[in-house]
Amino acid sequence: MKSFYQFMMSYRGKIEADEQSQLAEWMFQEHDFPKYSDSYEEISRYLEEHSPFASALRTFDYVWEQYEQERE
């Protein structure tokens, strides 16, 4: 099963950055990000404490829904 971090790496490298790609780039560079987690609570808590930009939590919720659909 793919971790959320692995799922997010597909958003990196966009020519025109959007919030999803900004979050993915930040996650890639954030050494303490829980890279092997698939726990909504753990990742959400980390983002609440280390939010890289104002809408990061909203972006996370949006992308988490896509992650959940892929896991089904």
C-alpha positions in Angstrom: 0.0 0.0 0.0 1.3 3.5 -0.9 1.9 6.0 1.8 0.3 9.4 1.6 3.8 10.9 1.0 4.3 8.5 -2.0 0.9 9.5 -3.4 1.8 13.2 -3.1 5.0 12.9 -4.9 3.0 12.6 -8.2 2.1 16.2 -7.7 5.7 17.5 -7.7 7.4 19.2 -10.7 4.4 21.0 -12.2 5.4 23.9 -14.5 2.7 26.1 -13.1 2.6 25.4 -9.4 -0.7 25.0 -7.7 -1.5 24.3 -4.0 -1.2 20.6 -4.4 2.2 20.8 -6.0 3.3 23.4 -3.4 2.3 21.0 -0.6 4.1 18.1 -2.3 7.3 20.1 -2.7 7.2 21.2 0.9 6.6 17.6 2.0 9.6 16.5 -0.1 11.9 19.1 1.6 10.5 18.7 5.1 12.8 16.1 6.7 10.6 15.4 9.7 7.4 14.9 7.7 5.9 11.4 8.5 6.7 9.9 5.1 5.6 6.4 5.8 2.3 7.2 7.4 -1.1 6.5 6.0 -2.9 8.0 9.1 -5.1 11.0 8.5 -4.8 12.1 12.1 -1.0 11.9 12.3 -0.5 13.8 9.0 -3.1 16.4 9.8 -1.6 17.0 13.3 1.8 17.4 11.7 0.5 19.9 9.2 -1.4 21.8 12.0 1.9 22.3 13.8 4.1 22.9 10.8 1.8 24.4 8.2 3.8 25.7 5.2 1.2 28.1 3.9 -2.3 29.4 4.9 -4.4 27.0 2.9 -2.2 23.9 3.4 -4.8 22.1 5.7 -7.6 22.7 3.2 -5.3 21.4 0.4 -4.5 18.4 2.5 -8.1 17.6 3.1 -8.8 17.8 -0.7 -5.9 15.6 -1.7 -6.6 13.2 1.1 -10.0 12.4 -0.4 -8.3 11.6 -3.7 -5.8 9.4 -1.8 -8.6 7.5 -0.1 -10.4 6.9 -3.4 -7.2 5.5 -4.9 -6.8 3.1 -1.9 -10.3 1.6 -2.4 
